[in-house]
């Protein structure tokens, strides 16, 4: 068996469907079926039982998948290392969770690129979950995310910490308060950034810990529109403290949560890659600018 066959096997195992796995691998279902058949013949074992809904892994497949995942992870690490050597550490693939650059600095990446003109930086924004997955899968060298990453393979360093705030419109019973407890928001209409942003998940989890699901009246991807919704008395806004700095607060007020909820930002990378020169250069820049 070779790496290609193991990748095909792993895809079928994870998707529980040859058709879905074939689409993921950009090959035909017939071609993928032949790869699995060849692997079964080579190992002299049945790996999948066919069913109307797809395929069901056998005991042998469960064992093989555990070993295959370890091997494929090592292959990805080797490919990453070879890529780094070929590029002579002159490329950095950076993935950022949506919103974190606003919290740090709009010029974070451009300033870093200016300080390291010989380093080519490829960067893009994704959801917080997607950034973590890209670093885990070695599709990105470095990620900037919100919250801890519970993985023994990930090296993480806190960059910054911001607080969640409420935007309350004038005339609301809570408007004159300086602090509001999360439990007091039960039944209140909430305006918040959508699921692409970690603040949505953090706030929702906080409410669930207090025994209720937040009543979300509106979700958006635009902080300025969120402010307009609050001013229009659609609901109480949930934002990160930095997003209130550039808006006129006519008719609305920033109020702290009684419970201090930190929005912690981390730099993450694979432990096996943290000593690569390009990652070291990025870490050095963050330390010089007192972000680590």
Secondary structure, DSSP 8 states (H G I E B T S, - for coil): --HHHHHHHHHHHHHT-HHHHHHHHTS-HHHHHHHHHHHHHHHTS--EEEETTEEEE-HHHHHHHHHHHHHHHHHHHHHHHHHHHHTTT-EEEEEEETTHHHHH-TTHHHHHHHHTTTSEEEEEEE-HHHHHHHHHTTS-SEEEEES----TTEEEEEEEEEEEEEEEETTSTTTT-SEE-GGGGTT-EEEEE-TTSHHHHHHHHHHHHTT---EEEEEES-HHHHHHHHHTTS-EEEEEGGGGTTS--TTEEEEEESS--EEEEEEEEEGGGTTSHHHHHHHHHHHHTT--
